[in-house]
Amino acid sequence: MTLTSDQIRKVVGKSASQKIIDNVIESMDTYAAEFGLDRPERAVHFLAQIAHESAHFRTTTEYATGAAYEGRKDLGNVFKGDGRKFRGRGLIQLTGRSNTKTFTRWMRERDPGCPDFEANPEKLAEFPWAFLASVYYWSSRNLNRYADTNNIELITRRINGGLNGYADRLRYYDGFALAYLGYQISASGIREFQFDNGLETDGISGPVTRDAMHKSLKTLRSPSLPKVEIPPLPPTKPPASAPPGKHQSFWTRFAALLSGFFMRRRS
């Protein structure tokens, strides 16, 4: 996690719970890499969605009573009182008996000593379960594939079932992206980013600006190293050939002289 508590609060607002922010930072540090969320272009999508779903990091329990979920067989709420008992909890608001039961099974494979969330769904509102329930939902629906193509709309539909709070999610995406990229979390930060990337500097984030943000975020995990130019070595001259006999040893030259002397005597 490369964001600070102050940056997150700047994105989501002053009313955010400090306890939730601190737990999000700690949980991202602990679990993000395991679920591919250490990649900035994915992390900003994940953070934008859970920030909205948790009412701007203010709660890990749905404000509504859950009465609207009573009798929802598609959520596995087949017993009286299931709607209230299994209202949304966790940062992504895991809802219904079926989702809670499946999450328990998923968690037991990771940690056999974890709570039985079907029996105790209120535990989903506590950390680290509130965070892990969110990455379970995210990974079980393979939402990283949509983050990889920067498809905020489709991620929202997969989580919400529609586009409720879509403008809010877009705003959070912009804020987290600017924070990761080192810009001010404001309209002036957007303008500066647009200027740096050769875009129209109107301070308004739209599809073109978000596409450029996505591309820039991807470069954060594969930084380009500066190219170092190494000058070629100067050509080396071959050693000058020595005159014959110059490097012969004393005894070799002495033997040659004796041989010449005896040859002359014989003649």
KESERO-705618 format. One line per field, with one value per residue (C-alpha): x, y, z; residue in one letter. Coordinates in pm, whole numbers. Layout:
// KESERO-705618
c1	c(X  ...)
c2	c(Y  ...)
c3	c(Z  ...)
code	c(a  ...)
END
This chain:
// KESERO-705618
c1	c(0  158  -120  -127  -415  -430  -450  -734  -925  -870  -1033  -1330  -1396  -1347  -1632  -1444  -1365  -997  -1020  -1151  -887  -608  -743  -773  -408  -293  -506  -382  -24  -100  -326  -311  -28  -201  -503  -321  -428  -70  -90  -188  -423  -626  -592  -756  -1062  -1088  -1047  -1300  -1562  -1515  -1504  -1847  -1993  -1880  -2039  -1706  -1522  -1767  -1922  -1877  -2246  -2527  -2734  -3061  -3218  -3210  -3586  -3590  -3390  -3644  -3750  -3492  -3422  -3164  -2962  -3029  -3257  -3497  -3556  -3759  -3539  -3262  -3308  -3213  -2961  -2767  -2785  -2477  -2152  -1787  -1636  -1817  -2141  -2157  -2529  -2746  -2710  -2569  -2289  -2203  -2197  -1976  -1739  -1710  -1614  -1360  -1210  -1191  -965  -731  -778  -954  -979  -1179  -1532  -1841  -1983  -2312  -2368  -2216  -2260  -2189  -1821  -1809  -1815  -1484  -1134  -966  -1288  -1448  -1157  -1124  -1496  -1439  -1141  -1333  -1620  -1378  -1166  -1451  -1607  -1271  -1314  -944  -1007  -1235  -992  -723  -934  -1037  -1406  -1549  -1907  -1890  -1720  -1998  -2267  -2102  -2095  -2412  -2632  -2682  -2517  -2619  -2363  -2178  -2072  -1937  -1733  -1591  -1491  -1318  -1137  -1005  -894  -714  -550  -421  -289  -103  41  162  -77  -296  -639  -828  -930  -588  -431  -640  -534  -170  -202  -379  -108  170  1  -80  -456  -704  -645  -1001  -966  -1256  -1193  -1368  -1306  -997  -836  -917  -771  -449  -456  -492  -192  15  -79  41  386  421  472  718  935  1162  1526  1734  1935  2305  2524  2860  3118  3301  3658  3925  4066  4382  4689  4850  5194  5479  5653  5996  6301  6412  6622  6559  6371  6591  6759  7134  7198  7007  7219  7539  7458  7400  7741  7922  7748  7860  8218  8251  8093  8357  8642  8526  8517)
c2	c(0  328  563  740  788  1157  1079  832  1080  1345  1112  988  1284  1396  1183  856  637  651  295  171  367  226  -128  -85  24  -266  -518  -398  -436  -789  -935  -723  -912  -1249  -1129  -925  -597  -480  -361  8  -6  -271  -124  205  20  -197  97  308  34  -57  312  363  37  120  466  643  416  502  161  -212  -285  -188  99  -57  -318  -593  -635  -587  -913  -1124  -1425  -1360  -1715  -1588  -1481  -1808  -1636  -1928  -1902  -1644  -1355  -1424  -1085  -897  -1154  -1153  -786  -645  -656  -605  -336  -463  -544  -923  -1002  -1313  -1655  -1817  -1564  -1584  -1963  -1970  -1716  -1933  -2232  -2020  -1886  -2232  -2342  -2056  -2054  -2355  -2163  -1871  -1805  -1973  -1664  -1832  -1886  -1550  -1311  -1006  -1113  -999  -641  -693  -680  -863  -1042  -722  -684  -1053  -1078  -801  -963  -1294  -1129  -946  -1250  -1503  -1288  -1222  -846  -793  -873  -569  -355  -454  -302  -3  -94  90  47  -331  -363  -152  -368  -688  -550  -344  -515  -175  164  302  556  539  906  854  553  748  1032  790  629  970  1054  726  735  1089  987  685  897  1168  1448  1668  1517  1807  1967  2133  1788  1667  1968  1907  1540  1636  1889  1637  1386  1620  1625  1911  2081  2144  1989  1753  1380  1186  867  1007  1130  804  603  803  751  377  368  575  352  48  203  224  -152  -170  140  200  215  501  401  421  488  314  468  216  133  289  45  -126  -131  -468  -493  -410  -718  -755  -806  -1167  -1284  -979  -1175  -1489  -1592  -1555  -1930  -1963  -1690  -1840  -2183  -2026  -1853  -2177  -2363  -2096  -2109  -2486  -2467  -2217  -2435  -2735  -2536)
c3	c(0  -106  11  343  583  492  120  170  385  118  -136  68  297  655  791  724  1024  1115  1245  910  716  931  888  512  491  711  521  182  305  426  156  -162  -333  -282  -479  -743  -583  -538  -899  -880  -1181  -996  -648  -744  -877  -567  -329  -519  -496  -130  -35  -185  -53  302  290  240  488  763  830  778  839  605  742  626  853  591  599  222  187  374  171  -104  -218  -467  -160  21  273  322  697  882  991  739  576  890  1009  681  586  416  612  534  316  10  197  165  179  227  382  65  19  387  383  74  228  540  327  136  458  621  335  424  800  959  1286  1144  1273  1131  965  880  1252  1347  1051  1271  1265  903  1027  1211  1065  904  802  671  429  343  265  12  -160  -159  -345  -576  -663  -685  -958  -1123  -1113  -1178  -1543  -1569  -1373  -1623  -1902  -1687  -1709  -1411  -1529  -1553  -1213  -1063  -1222  -1094  -740  -724  -979  -1140  -1139  -801  -683  -1014  -1009  -658  -767  -1061  -831  -596  -888  -992  -639  -572  -915  -858  -515  -652  -934  -698  -793  -577  -514  -665  -994  -1012  -977  -1270  -1475  -1396  -1492  -1815  -1899  -1831  -2062  -2349  -2283  -2279  -1944  -1831  -1484  -1556  -1553  -1827  -2029  -2205  -1883  -1701  -1985  -1952  -1574  -1625  -1858  -1616  -1324  -1516  -1552  -1174  -1151  -1440  -1417  -1713  -1620  -1757  -2058  -1991  -2292  -2265  -2501  -2717  -2626  -2854  -3108  -2994  -3223  -3283  -3126  -3364  -3484  -3332  -3556  -3587  -3301  -3082  -2820  -2836  -2513  -2456  -2472  -2799  -2960  -2808  -2954  -3295  -3283  -3190  -3469  -3717  -3587  -3633  -3975  -4083  -3941  -4142  -4456)
code	c(m  t  l  t  s  d  q  i  r  k  v  v  g  k  s  a  s  q  k  i  i  d  n  v  i  e  s  m  d  t  y  a  a  e  f  g  l  d  r  p  e  r  a  v  h  f  l  a  q  i  a  h  e  s  a  h  f  r  t  t  t  e  y  a  t  g  a  a  y  e  g  r  k  d  l  g  n  v  f  k  g  d  g  r  k  f  r  g  r  g  l  i  q  l  t  g  r  s  n  t  k  t  f  t  r  w  m  r  e  r  d  p  g  c  p  d  f  e  a  n  p  e  k  l  a  e  f  p  w  a  f  l  a  s  v  y  y  w  s  s  r  n  l  n  r  y  a  d  t  n  n  i  e  l  i  t  r  r  i  n  g  g  l  n  g  y  a  d  r  l  r  y  y  d  g  f  a  l  a  y  l  g  y  q  i  s  a  s  g  i  r  e  f  q  f  d  n  g  l  e  t  d  g  i  s  g  p  v  t  r  d  a  m  h  k  s  l  k  t  l  r  s  p  s  l  p  k  v  e  i  p  p  l  p  p  t  k  p  p  a  s  a  p  p  g  k  h  q  s  f  w  t  r  f  a  a  l  l  s  g  f  f  m  r  r  r  s)
END
